[in-house]
Amino acid sequence: MKTKVLLFLAVLSYQLLAISYKVAACPLCQAGATKRTQSAYLNTTVLLMSVPIISGGILFFWLKGKYGKGE
């Protein structure tokens, strides 16, 4: 179980780093709004919305593993 969680987090981190070079959008720069910049803005928004959810999940599983074993 622990290995699977660590592997999942490693793959997720790699994916987030792999797409980070593509994210180059500014929400205020709509003057030259092309499909590419709109897509980058949307992807950045989704990424930033997912960070608290992923962090909360990591914290939940860490606390569950630490305190959920019942002594």
Backbone as XML, in Angstrom:
<?xml version="1.0"?>
<chain id="A" units="angstrom">
  <residue number="1" name="MET">
    <atom name="N" x="0.830" y="-1.192" z="0.000"/>
    <atom name="CA" x="0.000" y="0.000" z="0.000"/>
    <atom name="C" x="0.871" y="1.251" z="0.000"/>
  </residue>
  <residue number="2" name="LYS">
    <atom name="N" x="1.854" y="1.272" z="0.878"/>
    <atom name="CA" x="2.724" y="2.434" z="0.999"/>
    <atom name="C" x="3.510" y="2.663" z="-0.290"/>
  </residue>
  <residue number="3" name="THR">
    <atom name="N" x="3.962" y="1.589" z="-0.898"/>
    <atom name="CA" x="4.708" y="1.697" z="-2.139"/>
    <atom name="C" x="3.828" y="2.235" z="-3.260"/>
  </residue>
  <residue number="4" name="LYS">
    <atom name="N" x="2.581" y="1.795" z="-3.305"/>
    <atom name="CA" x="1.667" y="2.263" z="-4.345"/>
    <atom name="C" x="1.379" y="3.751" z="-4.188"/>
  </residue>
  <residue number="5" name="VAL">
    <atom name="N" x="1.203" y="4.201" z="-2.954"/>
    <atom name="CA" x="0.931" y="5.621" z="-2.711"/>
    <atom name="C" x="2.140" y="6.456" z="-3.104"/>
  </residue>
  <residue number="6" name="LEU">
    <atom name="N" x="3.326" y="6.020" z="-2.723"/>
    <atom name="CA" x="4.536" y="6.752" z="-3.074"/>
    <atom name="C" x="4.748" y="6.770" z="-4.584"/>
  </residue>
  <residue number="7" name="LEU">
    <atom name="N" x="4.477" y="5.660" z="-5.236"/>
    <atom name="CA" x="4.597" y="5.605" z="-6.688"/>
    <atom name="C" x="3.598" y="6.549" z="-7.347"/>
  </residue>
  <residue number="8" name="PHE">
    <atom name="N" x="2.361" y="6.556" z="-6.852"/>
    <atom name="CA" x="1.350" y="7.460" z="-7.388"/>
    <atom name="C" x="1.783" y="8.911" z="-7.220"/>
  </residue>
  <residue number="9" name="LEU">
    <atom name="N" x="2.298" y="9.273" z="-6.053"/>
    <atom name="CA" x="2.738" y="10.650" z="-5.818"/>
    <atom name="C" x="3.929" y="11.013" z="-6.698"/>
  </residue>
  <residue number="10" name="ALA">
    <atom name="N" x="4.816" y="10.064" z="-6.919"/>
    <atom name="CA" x="5.964" y="10.325" z="-7.784"/>
    <atom name="C" x="5.521" y="10.561" z="-9.221"/>
  </residue>
  <residue number="11" name="VAL">
    <atom name="N" x="4.604" y="9.737" z="-9.712"/>
    <atom name="CA" x="4.105" y="9.901" z="-11.076"/>
    <atom name="C" x="3.340" y="11.214" z="-11.201"/>
  </residue>
  <residue number="12" name="LEU">
    <atom name="N" x="2.526" y="11.538" z="-10.223"/>
    <atom name="CA" x="1.763" y="12.781" z="-10.249"/>
    <atom name="C" x="2.705" y="13.982" z="-10.248"/>
  </residue>
  <residue number="13" name="SER">
    <atom name="N" x="3.720" y="13.945" z="-9.418"/>
    <atom name="CA" x="4.690" y="15.044" z="-9.375"/>
    <atom name="C" x="5.403" y="15.193" z="-10.705"/>
  </residue>
  <residue number="14" name="TYR">
    <atom name="N" x="5.782" y="14.083" z="-11.305"/>
    <atom name="CA" x="6.441" y="14.133" z="-12.606"/>
    <atom name="C" x="5.523" y="14.742" z="-13.653"/>
  </residue>
  <residue number="15" name="GLN">
    <atom name="N" x="4.265" y="14.351" z="-13.662"/>
    <atom name="CA" x="3.319" y="14.893" z="-14.637"/>
    <atom name="C" x="3.135" y="16.394" z="-14.448"/>
  </residue>
  <residue number="16" name="LEU">
    <atom name="N" x="3.032" y="16.830" z="-13.207"/>
    <atom name="CA" x="2.871" y="18.256" z="-12.953"/>
    <atom name="C" x="4.102" y="19.045" z="-13.384"/>
  </residue>
  <residue number="17" name="LEU">
    <atom name="N" x="5.283" y="18.482" z="-13.166"/>
    <atom name="CA" x="6.499" y="19.155" z="-13.603"/>
    <atom name="C" x="6.637" y="19.114" z="-15.124"/>
  </residue>
  <residue number="18" name="ALA">
    <atom name="N" x="6.170" y="18.043" z="-15.737"/>
    <atom name="CA" x="6.295" y="17.905" z="-17.182"/>
    <atom name="C" x="5.420" y="18.914" z="-17.917"/>
  </residue>
  <residue number="19" name="ILE">
    <atom name="N" x="4.270" y="19.257" z="-17.362"/>
    <atom name="CA" x="3.404" y="20.211" z="-18.043"/>
    <atom name="C" x="3.653" y="21.644" z="-17.612"/>
  </residue>
  <residue number="20" name="SER">
    <atom name="N" x="4.487" y="21.848" z="-16.613"/>
    <atom name="CA" x="4.669" y="23.199" z="-16.093"/>
    <atom name="C" x="5.320" y="24.131" z="-17.105"/>
  </residue>
  <residue number="21" name="TYR">
    <atom name="N" x="6.126" y="23.615" z="-18.023"/>
    <atom name="CA" x="6.753" y="24.484" z="-19.007"/>
    <atom name="C" x="5.748" y="25.011" z="-20.026"/>
  </residue>
  <residue number="22" name="LYS">
    <atom name="N" x="4.606" y="24.363" z="-20.171"/>
    <atom name="CA" x="3.593" y="24.788" z="-21.127"/>
    <atom name="C" x="2.709" y="25.905" z="-20.579"/>
  </residue>
  <residue number="23" name="VAL">
    <atom name="N" x="2.729" y="26.093" z="-19.291"/>
    <atom name="CA" x="1.832" y="27.053" z="-18.653"/>
    <atom name="C" x="2.474" y="28.428" z="-18.710"/>
  </residue>
  <residue number="24" name="ALA">
    <atom name="N" x="1.946" y="29.274" z="-19.574"/>
    <atom name="CA" x="2.478" y="30.630" z="-19.730"/>
    <atom name="C" x="1.329" y="31.583" z="-20.028"/>
  </residue>
  <residue number="25" name="ALA">
    <atom name="N" x="0.401" y="31.691" z="-19.116"/>
    <atom name="CA" x="-0.761" y="32.537" z="-19.355"/>
    <atom name="C" x="-0.911" y="33.553" z="-18.241"/>
  </residue>
  <residue number="26" name="CYS">
    <atom name="N" x="-1.477" y="34.665" z="-18.590"/>
    <atom name="CA" x="-1.772" y="35.722" z="-17.635"/>
    <atom name="C" x="-3.247" y="36.062" z="-17.777"/>
  </residue>
  <residue number="27" name="PRO">
    <atom name="N" x="-4.022" y="36.031" z="-16.692"/>
    <atom name="CA" x="-5.455" y="36.294" z="-16.816"/>
    <atom name="C" x="-5.760" y="37.717" z="-17.273"/>
  </residue>
  <residue number="28" name="LEU">
    <atom name="N" x="-4.824" y="38.631" z="-17.104"/>
    <atom name="CA" x="-5.056" y="40.009" z="-17.498"/>
    <atom name="C" x="-4.635" y="40.287" z="-18.938"/>
  </residue>
  <residue number="29" name="CYS">
    <atom name="N" x="-3.960" y="39.348" z="-19.538"/>
    <atom name="CA" x="-3.446" y="39.537" z="-20.904"/>
    <atom name="C" x="-4.439" y="38.990" z="-21.925"/>
  </residue>
  <residue number="30" name="GLN">
    <atom name="N" x="-5.609" y="39.527" z="-21.971"/>
    <atom name="CA" x="-6.616" y="39.032" z="-22.900"/>
    <atom name="C" x="-6.603" y="39.792" z="-24.221"/>
  </residue>
  <residue number="31" name="ALA">
    <atom name="N" x="-5.721" y="40.774" z="-24.371"/>
    <atom name="CA" x="-5.670" y="41.539" z="-25.615"/>
    <atom name="C" x="-5.284" y="40.636" z="-26.783"/>
  </residue>
  <residue number="32" name="GLY">
    <atom name="N" x="-4.336" y="39.761" z="-26.563"/>
    <atom name="CA" x="-3.913" y="38.846" z="-27.615"/>
    <atom name="C" x="-4.380" y="37.441" z="-27.318"/>
  </residue>
  <residue number="33" name="ALA">
    <atom name="N" x="-5.609" y="37.317" z="-26.888"/>
    <atom name="CA" x="-6.138" y="36.025" z="-26.461"/>
    <atom name="C" x="-6.296" y="35.089" z="-27.653"/>
  </residue>
  <residue number="34" name="THR">
    <atom name="N" x="-5.389" y="34.158" z="-27.737"/>
    <atom name="CA" x="-5.487" y="33.125" z="-28.759"/>
    <atom name="C" x="-6.000" y="31.860" z="-28.094"/>
  </residue>
  <residue number="35" name="LYS">
    <atom name="N" x="-6.276" y="30.875" z="-28.888"/>
    <atom name="CA" x="-6.742" y="29.600" z="-28.341"/>
    <atom name="C" x="-5.670" y="28.999" z="-27.430"/>
  </residue>
  <residue number="36" name="ARG">
    <atom name="N" x="-4.418" y="29.210" z="-27.789"/>
    <atom name="CA" x="-3.316" y="28.656" z="-26.990"/>
    <atom name="C" x="-3.246" y="29.315" z="-25.610"/>
  </residue>
  <residue number="37" name="THR">
    <atom name="N" x="-3.368" y="30.640" z="-25.550"/>
    <atom name="CA" x="-3.300" y="31.311" z="-24.250"/>
    <atom name="C" x="-4.533" y="31.016" z="-23.407"/>
  </residue>
  <residue number="38" name="GLN">
    <atom name="N" x="-5.696" y="30.895" z="-24.038"/>
    <atom name="CA" x="-6.899" y="30.540" z="-23.298"/>
    <atom name="C" x="-6.776" y="29.135" z="-22.718"/>
  </residue>
  <residue number="39" name="SER">
    <atom name="N" x="-6.214" y="28.230" z="-23.497"/>
    <atom name="CA" x="-6.008" y="26.863" z="-23.018"/>
    <atom name="C" x="-5.006" y="26.839" z="-21.864"/>
  </residue>
  <residue number="40" name="ALA">
    <atom name="N" x="-3.936" y="27.604" z="-21.988"/>
    <atom name="CA" x="-2.930" y="27.659" z="-20.924"/>
    <atom name="C" x="-3.535" y="28.238" z="-19.647"/>
  </residue>
  <residue number="41" name="TYR">
    <atom name="N" x="-4.355" y="29.275" z="-19.793"/>
    <atom name="CA" x="-5.005" y="29.873" z="-18.628"/>
    <atom name="C" x="-5.939" y="28.867" z="-17.956"/>
  </residue>
  <residue number="42" name="LEU">
    <atom name="N" x="-6.721" y="28.158" z="-18.748"/>
    <atom name="CA" x="-7.630" y="27.159" z="-18.198"/>
    <atom name="C" x="-6.860" y="26.038" z="-17.495"/>
  </residue>
  <residue number="43" name="ASN">
    <atom name="N" x="-5.802" y="25.554" z="-18.125"/>
    <atom name="CA" x="-5.001" y="24.484" z="-17.516"/>
    <atom name="C" x="-4.347" y="24.946" z="-16.219"/>
  </residue>
  <residue number="44" name="THR">
    <atom name="N" x="-3.889" y="26.193" z="-16.181"/>
    <atom name="CA" x="-3.302" y="26.728" z="-14.958"/>
    <atom name="C" x="-4.342" y="26.816" z="-13.852"/>
  </residue>
  <residue number="45" name="THR">
    <atom name="N" x="-5.541" y="27.254" z="-14.209"/>
    <atom name="CA" x="-6.614" y="27.352" z="-13.231"/>
    <atom name="C" x="-6.940" y="25.983" z="-12.648"/>
  </residue>
  <residue number="46" name="VAL">
    <atom name="N" x="-7.043" y="24.982" z="-13.496"/>
    <atom name="CA" x="-7.331" y="23.620" z="-13.029"/>
    <atom name="C" x="-6.197" y="23.119" z="-12.140"/>
  </residue>
  <residue number="47" name="LEU">
    <atom name="N" x="-4.968" y="23.369" z="-12.546"/>
    <atom name="CA" x="-3.816" y="22.941" z="-11.754"/>
    <atom name="C" x="-3.839" y="23.587" z="-10.371"/>
  </residue>
  <residue number="48" name="LEU">
    <atom name="N" x="-4.063" y="24.891" z="-10.316"/>
    <atom name="CA" x="-4.067" y="25.577" z="-9.035"/>
    <atom name="C" x="-5.261" y="25.192" z="-8.168"/>
  </residue>
  <residue number="49" name="MET">
    <atom name="N" x="-6.362" y="24.815" z="-8.795"/>
    <atom name="CA" x="-7.510" y="24.344" z="-8.019"/>
    <atom name="C" x="-7.258" y="22.951" z="-7.453"/>
  </residue>
  <residue number="50" name="SER">
    <atom name="N" x="-6.455" y="22.159" z="-8.135"/>
    <atom name="CA" x="-6.221" y="20.789" z="-7.681"/>
    <atom name="C" x="-5.166" y="20.700" z="-6.577"/>
  </residue>
  <residue number="51" name="VAL">
    <atom name="N" x="-4.324" y="21.698" z="-6.438"/>
    <atom name="CA" x="-3.258" y="21.653" z="-5.428"/>
    <atom name="C" x="-3.808" y="21.493" z="-4.007"/>
  </residue>
  <residue number="52" name="PRO">
    <atom name="N" x="-4.807" y="22.271" z="-3.561"/>
    <atom name="CA" x="-5.315" y="22.067" z="-2.197"/>
    <atom name="C" x="-5.974" y="20.696" z="-2.007"/>
  </residue>
  <residue number="53" name="ILE">
    <atom name="N" x="-6.624" y="20.202" z="-3.038"/>
    <atom name="CA" x="-7.274" y="18.890" z="-2.938"/>
    <atom name="C" x="-6.218" y="17.798" z="-2.787"/>
  </residue>
  <residue number="54" name="ILE">
    <atom name="N" x="-5.182" y="17.867" z="-3.593"/>
    <atom name="CA" x="-4.110" y="16.872" z="-3.509"/>
    <atom name="C" x="-3.389" y="16.985" z="-2.171"/>
  </residue>
  <residue number="55" name="SER">
    <atom name="N" x="-3.113" y="18.205" z="-1.739"/>
    <atom name="CA" x="-2.448" y="18.400" z="-0.438"/>
    <atom name="C" x="-3.295" y="17.856" z="0.702"/>
  </residue>
  <residue number="56" name="GLY">
    <atom name="N" x="-4.599" y="18.104" z="0.640"/>
    <atom name="CA" x="-5.489" y="17.571" z="1.670"/>
    <atom name="C" x="-5.508" y="16.053" z="1.676"/>
  </residue>
  <residue number="57" name="GLY">
    <atom name="N" x="-5.497" y="15.449" z="0.494"/>
    <atom name="CA" x="-5.459" y="13.992" z="0.400"/>
    <atom name="C" x="-4.179" y="13.416" z="0.969"/>
  </residue>
  <residue number="58" name="ILE">
    <atom name="N" x="-3.079" y="14.071" z="0.661"/>
    <atom name="CA" x="-1.789" y="13.615" z="1.196"/>
    <atom name="C" x="-1.796" y="13.708" z="2.722"/>
  </residue>
  <residue number="59" name="LEU">
    <atom name="N" x="-2.282" y="14.819" z="3.232"/>
    <atom name="CA" x="-2.354" y="14.984" z="4.689"/>
    <atom name="C" x="-3.272" y="13.948" z="5.318"/>
  </residue>
  <residue number="60" name="PHE">
    <atom name="N" x="-4.419" y="13.687" z="4.694"/>
    <atom name="CA" x="-5.359" y="12.696" z="5.203"/>
    <atom name="C" x="-4.714" y="11.311" z="5.282"/>
  </residue>
  <residue number="61" name="PHE">
    <atom name="N" x="-4.080" y="10.873" z="4.192"/>
    <atom name="CA" x="-3.479" y="9.541" z="4.182"/>
    <atom name="C" x="-2.284" y="9.455" z="5.123"/>
  </residue>
  <residue number="62" name="TRP">
    <atom name="N" x="-1.550" y="10.551" z="5.274"/>
    <atom name="CA" x="-0.434" y="10.549" z="6.211"/>
    <atom name="C" x="-0.944" y="10.396" z="7.644"/>
  </residue>
  <residue number="63" name="LEU">
    <atom name="N" x="-1.982" y="11.177" z="7.993"/>
    <atom name="CA" x="-2.542" y="11.064" z="9.339"/>
    <atom name="C" x="-3.206" y="9.708" z="9.565"/>
  </residue>
  <residue number="64" name="LYS">
    <atom name="N" x="-3.856" y="9.183" z="8.548"/>
    <atom name="CA" x="-4.477" y="7.877" z="8.668"/>
    <atom name="C" x="-3.425" y="6.804" z="8.896"/>
  </residue>
  <residue number="65" name="GLY">
    <atom name="N" x="-2.318" y="6.906" z="8.190"/>
    <atom name="CA" x="-1.239" y="5.938" z="8.374"/>
    <atom name="C" x="-0.556" y="6.072" z="9.719"/>
  </residue>
  <residue number="66" name="LYS">
    <atom name="N" x="-0.456" y="7.292" z="10.205"/>
    <atom name="CA" x="0.242" y="7.518" z="11.469"/>
    <atom name="C" x="-0.614" y="7.166" z="12.674"/>
  </residue>
  <residue number="67" name="TYR">
    <atom name="N" x="-1.896" y="7.537" z="12.651"/>
    <atom name="CA" x="-2.748" y="7.364" z="13.821"/>
    <atom name="C" x="-3.838" y="6.329" z="13.639"/>
  </residue>
  <residue number="68" name="GLY">
    <atom name="N" x="-4.024" y="5.829" z="12.455"/>
    <atom name="CA" x="-5.134" y="4.929" z="12.203"/>
    <atom name="C" x="-4.842" y="3.455" z="12.431"/>
  </residue>
  <residue number="69" name="LYS">
    <atom name="N" x="-3.661" y="3.106" z="12.867"/>
    <atom name="CA" x="-3.300" y="1.705" z="13.031"/>
    <atom name="C" x="-3.829" y="1.118" z="14.335"/>
  </residue>
  <residue number="70" name="GLY">
    <atom name="N" x="-4.202" y="1.910" z="15.278"/>
    <atom name="CA" x="-4.748" y="1.406" z="16.544"/>
    <atom name="C" x="-3.802" y="0.498" z="17.270"/>
  </residue>
  <residue number="71" name="GLU">
    <atom name="N" x="-3.374" y="0.901" z="18.410"/>
    <atom name="CA" x="-2.384" y="0.101" z="19.140"/>
    <atom name="C" x="-3.021" y="-0.828" z="20.133"/>
  </residue>
</chain>
